Amino acid sequence: MATNSTPKKPAADAAAEESTETAPALPAPDVVGPPPPLNVEPVTVTLVHHHTVDGTDYPPGAKLLVSPEYAQRLRGQGYATQV
């Protein structure tokens, strides 16, 4: 039977090593539709008609956080209020 001669690290040291990795920057999870480009802030739109985005139904009056380009498309198609 073979034995492992490598000493085990304490759990606290192992957790500290794992936490040094940084997660990639992702858009906020509440952004609906296509993500905004880097360094572009999402905008809030108010729907005037029932609309489905990524399989989720949104009723009229729902406020969504979307990229500026997607907001422009929604307004142009009559799904969001014109500001």
C-alpha positions as CSV (number, residue, x, y, z in Angstrom):
1,M,0.0,0.0,0.0
2,A,1.4,3.4,-1.0
3,T,1.2,6.4,1.2
4,N,1.2,10.1,0.3
5,S,4.1,11.9,2.0
6,T,2.9,15.4,1.0
7,P,1.6,17.3,4.0
8,K,-2.0,18.5,3.9
9,K,-2.7,22.2,3.9
10,P,-5.0,23.6,6.5
11,A,-8.5,24.4,5.2
12,A,-8.0,28.1,5.9
13,D,-4.9,28.2,3.6
14,A,-6.6,26.3,0.8
15,A,-9.6,28.7,0.9
16,A,-7.3,31.8,0.8
17,E,-5.5,30.4,-2.3
18,E,-8.8,29.8,-4.1
19,S,-10.2,33.3,-3.5
20,T,-7.3,35.0,-5.2
21,E,-8.8,34.5,-8.7
22,T,-11.0,37.4,-10.0
23,A,-14.2,36.8,-11.8
24,P,-14.6,38.4,-15.3
25,A,-16.6,41.5,-15.4
26,L,-20.1,40.7,-16.5
27,P,-23.1,43.0,-17.0
28,A,-25.5,43.3,-14.1
29,P,-27.8,40.3,-13.9
30,D,-30.9,42.4,-14.1
31,V,-30.1,43.7,-17.6
32,V,-32.7,42.2,-20.0
33,G,-31.9,41.3,-23.6
34,P,-28.5,41.8,-25.2
35,P,-25.8,43.0,-22.9
36,P,-24.5,46.6,-23.3
37,P,-21.1,47.2,-24.8
38,L,-18.2,47.7,-22.4
39,N,-18.2,51.0,-20.5
40,V,-21.8,51.8,-21.6
41,E,-24.4,52.2,-18.9
42,P,-27.8,50.4,-19.4
43,V,-30.9,52.5,-19.5
44,T,-34.4,51.9,-18.0
45,V,-37.4,51.6,-20.3
46,T,-41.1,51.2,-19.5
47,L,-43.1,48.8,-21.7
48,V,-46.4,49.9,-23.2
49,H,-47.2,46.4,-24.6
50,H,-46.8,42.8,-23.4
51,H,-43.3,41.6,-24.5
52,T,-41.3,38.4,-24.2
53,V,-37.5,38.7,-23.8
54,D,-35.3,35.5,-23.5
55,G,-38.4,33.4,-22.7
56,T,-39.6,35.7,-19.9
57,D,-43.0,37.5,-20.3
58,Y,-43.2,41.2,-19.2
59,P,-46.5,42.9,-18.9
60,P,-47.3,46.5,-20.0
61,G,-45.9,49.0,-17.4
62,A,-42.9,46.8,-16.6
63,K,-39.6,48.7,-16.1
64,L,-36.6,46.9,-17.7
65,L,-32.9,47.7,-17.6
66,V,-31.6,47.3,-21.1
67,S,-28.7,48.4,-23.3
68,P,-29.2,51.8,-25.1
69,E,-29.2,50.1,-28.5
70,Y,-31.9,47.6,-27.4
71,A,-33.9,50.5,-25.8
72,Q,-33.9,52.3,-29.2
73,R,-35.1,49.2,-31.0
74,L,-37.9,48.6,-28.4
75,R,-39.0,52.2,-28.8
76,G,-38.9,52.1,-32.6
77,Q,-41.0,49.0,-32.6
78,G,-43.6,50.5,-30.2
79,Y,-42.9,48.2,-27.2
80,A,-41.4,51.0,-24.9
81,T,-42.4,54.5,-24.2
82,Q,-40.7,57.3,-26.1
83,V,-38.7,59.6,-23.8
